[in-house]
Amino acid sequence: MSPTADVNFAYLNRLSCNTEVQLQLLTPIQQIRLRTRLIGIDPHNGVILALGYDKQWQAAKLLITQGQNVVVRIINSEDPEANILAFRSQIKAVLSSSGRWLVVKYPNQLQSVTLRQHARIPIFVEASLHNPSQDSYDALPISSGFLQDISVKGGGYIGIGVNSLTLEQRCYLQVKTQQEQPLQAVPIIIKNIQTPSDDSAEYQYGFTIEDNDAKVKSFLQQVILSHLFQEPSS
C-alpha cells in the first residue's frame, strides 16, 4: 500500500459520527442515490451508516439487501480542506435490533479529492455560461459545454464561443449536477480566452470564481460529487 493510500485509510478511520454520506446503489437498470450519515468505522471490517426514512429510501428498500453493490461518498464539510472520499463496496448487513444501521464492507481502495485553495482538479461535467440579470442570471445560456478543471479560486470551461464575451467580463457558470439536485451556479470573471485549434470548434475560457468561501465550497462539493457519480472508481 502506498503512503498516500495509508494516509487516506487513516483519514477514513478517524471520521466522526454524523459525517455526511451519499450512497449509490448500482443496478443494471438505474443508479439510485441516497443521502445518509456516518455512524462509525470498524477498521478493516465495515463502515456503518444510518438507514434513512425519506421517500427515496422507501422506494429503494427492496434493493437494500446483503450483497448489493454500492458506491459510497463521504463528505467531511467540517474539514478545512473539505475532503471527499469515495469507494466501491457491497452491503454487508442491514441491522435493526439496536438501531437502524446499514453496514457496508470496508474498502480495499479509496478515491480522495481535497478542495485545496490552489489545486486544480481535472473534471468533466456538463456546464453552461449565462449573462447576469437584475435578479440573478438569464435562464437561456450564451454558451453550452463542460468544465475542464476546477479549484476554489477558478477553473477552465470549454464550449461554444461567444463573440460578445471579453476579458474581465462577469457572467454566471451553471453546472448540471446529480439529477435530483437543483442546478448549481456561481458568478465568475473571465480571465483568459483561447480560440479553437484547427481540429476543434470550441473555445477555452479560464475564469475566477466571484463569491464567498462557504458558497464556493458548497458549489465545488456538488460539482465534484457529480463528476465522481459519472465515473465511479472500479
RAZIVEN-V715394 format. One line per field, one symbol per residue. ss: DSSP state (A for helix, B for strand, O for the rest). phi: phi as a letter, one per 30 degrees, with the letter a starting at -180 (. if undefined). burial: 1 if it has 9 or more other ideal C-beta (glycine too) atoms within 8 Angstrom, else 0. A space follows every 50 residues. Layout:
# RAZIVEN-V715394
ss=???
phi=???
burial=???
This chain:
# RAZIVEN-V715394
ss=OOAAAAAAAAAAAAOOOOOBBBBBBBOOOOBBBBBBBBBBBBOOOBBBBB OOOOAAAAAOAAAOOOOOBBBBBBBOOOOOOOOBBBBBBBBBBBBOOOOO BBBBBOOOOOBBBOOOOOOOBBBBBBBBBBOBOOOOBOOOOOBBBBBBBB OOOBBBBBBBOOOOOOOOOBBBBBBOOOOOOOOBBBBBBBBBBBOOOOOO OBBBBBBBBOOOAAAAAAAAAAAAAAAAAAOOOO
phi=.deddedddddedcddeiddbcccccbdcacccbcabdclbceibacccd ddcddddddcddcdbejddbccbcccdddechdbcbadabdcaccbdcld bbccdddcbbcbbcdddcdccdabbeaacbddbddaaddddcacaadcaa bdcllbbbaddbdddbdidcacccbdceedcddcbbdbcdcabcdddecb ccdcccbcccadedddddddedddddddddbddd
burial=00001101101100100011111111000001111111101100011111 11000110010011000101111111000001111111111001100000 11110110011111100001101110111101000011001110111111 11011111111100100000111110110010011111111010000000 0111111010000011101111111111100100
